[in-house]
Amino acid sequence: MDTASADDLYAGLPVPSSKPRGDAKRKAPAAERGSDEKVDADCSGGAPPPPEKRAKAAQKELSLEDALTRLQTHIMVDKKFAKAASLLSKLVDEKLSSSTADSFMRMLTECIEQKQAAWSGKPEFAALVRCVLAKRSELPATYDQALEDWRLWAVTHQELFTDDTFEFARAAKLVRARLETVLSSTAQDGDKRDVAQLRRLMPLLRTLFKRHTTAWAKTVVETVLGICTRHRLVFDDEDRAEVDQWTKAIQDRRHAPSVAHSAASDARRNVVVVDGGAMSEAKPKVGRSNHPLFNIH
């Protein structure tokens, strides 16, 4: 084939070029096109960058009065008591002073007056009162009696749960001393406020009664609850009924047999009960015929 024929072969066709065809750019990967478009947008200065987030404004610090009001709201709720008492203990440790004593004591007095029966004996309540007692030098003398009451209801009550015999006896002695003081005052003037003081001692007396099942605590418990039995008429109707229940339970435990034998136990010991008219007696039967293993027919 000559040169002329070759020229005729490509006649009417576009001459090949070294430049890329127009549709090649359209077939480029999407990722490359996206990066190119992003570079073009950045260079052209089109869309501005997103605005920076504003820094959160610092929370305004609560005043002491506001903090106490908020804690008072939470501490009165039983489910929130433990956490609120812990926060209040921390606040007492940091902020209680001679200048803030009235604010703290006013709030604590109002709360304890309402929730003493529910809080008495709880470890969180004991920890809170201990924090207040640690700042006793900052408090006016007018709060001394209130602090002693709180110590008894919180700290002394918590000590009644201990397994230390010495600590338990010391705490029970404090409860007995307060009980005798209240009963003596009531006998002299019959003041109804002293009956209310007896009501406030009931949570501690209930804990003492529960400890009566502990062998080494029985004598100490009976010494305190015996005073309640002798002065049962001083208590109001509801508390008197509870004192009578304690007295009966202690008497029943005293007269209960030390060892109770079952019929099977008697059989294993070769003891046969023989009816003798109005009386019966236990008579040993010699031999092994009464033993369950040798009494099979």
C-alpha atoms as one frame of an Amber mdcrd trajectory, in Angstrom:
protein
   0.000   0.000   0.000   1.497   3.401  -0.981   1.365   6.750   0.730  -1.626
   7.963  -1.207  -3.675   4.993  -0.079  -2.827   5.721   3.546  -4.019   9.263
   3.149  -7.284   8.017   1.697  -7.736   5.655   4.663  -7.967   8.558   7.186
  -9.889  10.812   4.851 -12.862  12.474   6.563 -11.715  11.570  10.147 -10.423
  14.079  12.722  -6.719  14.135  13.111  -5.585  12.613  16.500  -4.410  15.193
  19.014  -2.197  14.972  22.115  -4.742  17.024  24.132  -7.337  15.142  26.256
 -10.785  14.868  24.824 -13.570  17.045  26.185 -15.508  14.178  27.791 -12.490
  12.891  29.750 -12.896  15.651  32.252 -16.523  14.697  32.773 -15.471  11.102
  33.563 -12.975  12.144  36.236 -13.613  10.640  39.705 -16.068  12.513  41.864
 -13.542  12.821  44.696 -11.091  14.640  42.442 -13.804  16.963  41.161 -14.902
  17.701  44.724 -11.393  18.562  45.839 -10.895  20.774  42.804 -14.168  22.584
  43.445 -13.233  23.081  47.111  -9.876  24.566  46.139 -11.578  26.848  43.629
 -14.089  27.994  46.251 -11.339  28.695  48.767  -9.335  30.631  46.237 -12.315
  32.627  45.098 -13.259  33.548  48.675 -16.896  32.482  48.248 -18.467  30.896
  51.425 -17.153  32.269  54.741 -15.945  29.792  57.416 -18.538  28.792  60.074
 -18.618  31.095  63.111 -16.818  29.917  66.250 -18.963  28.667  69.156 -19.453
  31.174  71.871 -17.772  30.291  75.138 -20.300  29.531  77.822 -20.720  32.350
  80.236 -19.432  31.530  83.687 -22.257  30.560  85.994 -23.094  33.117  88.579
 -22.013  31.988  92.030 -24.920  31.433  94.402 -25.129  33.388  97.596 -25.061
  31.462 100.864 -28.759  32.072 101.480 -29.677  30.781  98.017 -27.462  27.725
  98.445 -29.025  26.890 101.808 -32.526  27.342 100.408 -31.783  25.014  97.513
 -30.214  22.389  99.791 -33.156  22.608 102.169 -35.513  21.801  99.310 -33.536
  18.683  98.365 -32.659  17.419 101.837 -36.324  17.170 102.813 -36.892  14.590
 100.056 -36.075  11.120 101.371 -34.555   9.874  98.097 -32.252  12.906  97.888
 -31.346  13.046 101.577 -28.010  11.210 101.406 -26.558  13.354  98.595 -27.978
  16.617  99.947 -26.643  15.869 103.441 -23.182  15.244 101.986 -23.254  18.579
 100.118 -24.519  20.380 103.205 -21.720  18.865 105.297 -19.194  20.219 102.803
 -20.837  23.650 102.883 -20.778  23.654 106.695 -17.100  22.765 106.673 -16.280
  25.593 104.253 -18.699  28.405 105.142 -19.878  28.041 108.743 -18.479  30.834
 110.899 -19.635  33.235 113.577 -21.035  35.566 110.906 -23.002  32.834 109.095
 -24.007  30.785 112.157 -27.565  32.119 112.309 -28.275  31.237 108.672 -26.987
  27.683 109.066 -28.633  27.004 112.415 -31.981  28.409 111.321 -32.030  26.113
 108.299 -30.797  23.051 110.233 -33.245  23.569 113.081 -36.204  23.786 110.736
 -35.191  20.621 108.866 -34.332  18.516 111.925 -37.527  19.477 113.738 -39.530
  18.024 110.853 -37.415  14.973 109.954 -35.790  13.910 113.244 -37.701  10.631
 113.500 -36.805   9.658 109.922 -33.149  10.754 110.064 -32.279   9.516 113.554
 -29.660   6.781 113.333 -28.741   7.336 109.677 -24.983   7.595 109.032 -25.423
  10.654 106.769 -27.243  12.486 109.553 -24.507  11.555 112.019 -21.815  12.819
 109.620 -23.668  16.121 109.155 -24.035  16.691 112.901 -20.369  15.847 113.462
 -19.423  18.575 110.965 -21.574  21.074 112.854 -20.121  20.016 116.224 -16.609
  20.483 114.826 -17.476  24.190 114.351 -19.031  24.541 117.800 -16.589  27.285
 118.788 -18.079  29.470 116.029 -21.642  29.106 117.338 -23.337  31.206 120.028
 -24.017  29.602 123.401 -27.748  29.851 122.769 -27.481  26.794 120.513 -25.822
  24.530 123.109 -28.986  22.620 124.022 -29.935  22.105 120.389 -26.463  20.752
 119.646 -26.693  18.282 122.541 -30.055  17.078 121.267 -28.649  16.619 117.761
 -25.643  14.756 119.149 -27.963  12.317 120.939 -30.326  11.778 118.004 -27.591
  11.454 115.391 -24.203  10.450 116.806 -25.271   8.498 119.911 -28.007   6.702
 117.985 -25.512   5.681 115.310 -23.240   4.244 118.013 -26.023   1.885 119.139
 -25.464  -0.136 115.952 -21.845  -0.926 116.820 -20.485  -4.367 117.682 -18.046
  -2.833 120.160 -19.423  -3.734 123.589 -17.767  -0.786 125.325 -19.019   1.772
 122.802 -22.512   0.261 122.874 -22.676   0.358 126.677 -21.500   3.978 126.694
 -24.136   5.014 124.126 -26.884   3.135 126.006 -25.826   4.895 129.201 -26.304
   8.279 127.506 -29.773   7.260 126.341 -30.658   6.114 129.862 -29.431   9.401
 131.363 -31.562  11.452 128.962 -34.568   9.192 129.577 -34.297   9.600 133.347
 -33.917  13.367 132.992 -37.059  13.648 130.863 -39.065  11.370 133.170 -37.956
  13.291 136.243 -38.982  16.602 134.696 -42.329  15.159 133.599 -43.055  13.805
 137.084 -42.470  17.238 138.618 -44.536  19.522 136.421 -46.266  17.276 133.878
 -45.153  19.484 131.009 -46.403  18.260 127.634 -43.142  19.320 126.057 -41.413
  16.539 127.995 -43.865  14.037 126.536 -42.735  15.306 123.142 -39.138  14.686
 124.244 -40.104  11.093 125.031 -41.481  10.791 121.513 -38.127  11.945 120.138
 -36.373   9.225 122.149 -38.504   6.459 120.651 -36.238   5.826 117.606 -33.292
   5.202 119.951 -35.383   2.945 122.204 -36.529   0.944 119.174 -32.925   0.353
 118.182 -32.113  -0.772 121.721 -34.978  -3.266 121.649 -33.719  -4.716 118.354
 -30.311  -5.246 119.960 -31.914  -7.363 122.710 -31.424 -10.441 120.525 -27.646
  -9.981 120.843 -26.455 -12.044 123.803 -23.937  -9.568 125.224 -26.350  -6.615
 124.868 -29.346  -8.117 126.719 -28.477  -6.846 130.190 -27.797  -3.301 129.018
 -30.969  -3.191 126.929 -33.163  -4.516 129.742 -31.746  -1.901 132.102 -32.923
   0.931 129.828 -36.223  -0.554 128.686 -37.077  -1.510 132.266 -37.272   2.203
 133.046 -39.795   2.614 130.233 -41.877  -0.229 131.659 -41.969   1.307 135.136
 -43.024   4.694 133.734 -45.267   3.422 130.942 -48.143   5.722 131.933 -46.059
   8.789 131.115 -45.930   7.855 127.431 -48.806   8.731 125.142 -51.193   5.998
 123.982 -49.326   5.065 120.822 -45.889   4.909 122.437 -47.270   3.145 125.533
 -48.624   0.333 123.362 -45.173  -0.095 121.828 -43.506  -0.117 125.263 -45.938
  -2.844 126.374 -45.002  -4.914 123.326 -41.322  -4.636 124.244 -42.050  -5.674
 127.827 -44.035  -8.735 126.749 -41.417  -9.786 124.191 -38.608  -9.574 126.759
 -40.641 -11.568 129.308 -41.425 -14.244 126.721 -37.751 -14.556 125.843 -36.845
 -14.929 129.488 -39.328 -17.766 130.060 -38.731 -19.550 126.781 -37.156 -23.029
 127.183 -33.453 -23.011 126.595 -33.617 -26.174 124.442 -36.719 -27.401 122.642
 -36.797 -31.135 121.913 -38.823 -32.537 119.051 -40.485 -35.954 118.945 -37.784
 -37.237 116.613 -35.139 -36.031 119.046 -36.820 -37.934 121.895 -36.983 -41.044
 119.735 -33.284 -40.886 118.960 -32.576 -40.615 122.682 -34.752 -43.698 123.430
 -37.269 -41.611 125.432 -40.934 -42.613 125.381 -43.687 -40.374 126.768 -46.044
 -42.419 128.973 -49.500 -41.104 129.839 -50.225 -41.432 133.532 -53.667 -40.031
 134.149 -53.548 -36.274 134.443 -49.748 -36.215 134.293 -47.232 -37.495 131.827
 -43.607 -38.264 132.230 -40.671 -39.099 130.045 -39.479 -42.667 130.652 -36.360
 -44.094 129.077 -36.863 -47.383 127.281 -33.932 -49.735 127.465 -32.748 -51.286
 124.248 -32.745 -50.233 120.666 -36.291 -51.118 119.625 -37.317 -47.439 119.749
 -34.621 -46.361 117.321 -36.065 -45.557 113.878 -33.591 -47.833 112.107 -34.549
 -50.835 114.239 -38.300 -50.233 114.313 -39.087 -51.340 110.759 -41.530 -54.253
 110.406
